[in-house]
Amino acid sequence: MKIAIAGGSIAGLACALTLTCTGHDVHVYERSATPLRGRGGGVVVLRQMLHFLEEHGQRTRAMLAVPTHRRRWIDIDGHVIRDDPELLPFSSWDAVYRSLCSMLSPNAIHYGHHVARVTEDEDGFDIHFDHSSSAVRADVLIVADGTGSWLRSMLFPGSFPSYAGYLAWRGVVSENIFGRNQVADLIENMTLYRSKAELFMTFLIPALDGSLETGTRRFNWLWYRNEPDESSIRMFLTGRDGRRRHASVAPGELSEPSIAYLHRAALERLPRTLSQLVTATNAPFLQAISDALSPSFAKGRVALVGDAACTLRPHTGSGTSKAADDAVSLAQALSTVTTDVVQVLADWAVRRRSAVEPLLLKGPRLAQSFGLGYPSH
């Protein structure tokens, strides 16, 4: 079949890879005019994604950060109050993205293509793009355009993300700008600090080019903070260009007032060993934590994957692995040519919803255990 994928991030690329391997003619349409470089921070690469990449010929060890050895909780003075063994393969969003891109034909990814509308008949779709008079014909459409997916809202009117009650301030900063004694306790450890209604964590990830050499790596940090005030949320989500973002502000786009607030809060509320990471970060970014769940993961000849289908809370550390599982399961479902594609996708959607249900429930519970977000009802 000819399969079109709307969205060229990790979930979309993973689906492109598995579906190409099973013989389909697959094309990815990404609205960004250029490859998505430097867009994200650190990610946990769990067993499913590691296996996925290894199955497709990637040397996964080369894309991993030096694993963490300890999970260390510190107090406001920087003293360790809990220290547990930990071994997690922390990588970066860029490393996973780059690995997936390298396994696809360059002709499979079409940049600068934002899906404007879709017209469907009993045999397939005509997919229309902004600033283009020509349409693409496809047998199946895979929606992989993220948490704020407009295609999901088109398929299921009224299906929008809901704000979970807290923000994630994020950043990446090179380890080589600090003296060894300044960051010695942070090297090869996952370091966490918790106070009322906030949680900070940091760990090492590869350099932007994937290097794992000491001095080239980067500290990835996340600072979750409750924020119920609508006027503050509105200010933080307004970028330096004055334009209001829906749910996130990318690196380099935070406004000066937002950065000033972030630095001031870090110096006032964080241990010195952690606040130094925040204030030294050139391009911090921001995400309003949201929940999104599509009423179904398929409708007709359309399948939804990744965050467009459902958004897992980041505390589960399962985003990349879910993307891999979405891709593998969808390719398996479509591996046999059938005249009843609609039924195949409907059956797949039920199975996937059932498979991710435990993670959907786990995320809010973890958040509440840290004092984050709105209470669940």
Buried (B, 14 or more C-beta within 10 A) or exposed (E): BBBBBBBBBBBBBBBBBBBBBBEBEBBBBBBBEEBBEBBBBBBBBBEBBBBBBEEBEBEBEEBBBBBBBBBBBBEEEBEEEEEEEBEBBBBBBBBBBBBBBEBBEEEBBBBBBBBEEBEBEEEBBBBBBEEEEEBBEBBBBBBBBBBBBBBBBBBBEEBBBEBBBBBBBBBBBBBBBBEEEBBEBBBBBBBBBBEEBBBBBBBBBBBBEBEBEEEBBBBBBBBBBBBEEEEEBEBBBBBBEEEEBEBBBBBEBBBEEBBEBBBEBBEEBBBEBBBBBBBBBEBBBBBBBBBBBBEBBBBBBBBBBBBBBBBBBBBBBBBBBBBBBBBBBBBEBBBEEEEEBBEBBBEBBEEBBEEBEEBBEBBBEBBEEBBBBBEEE
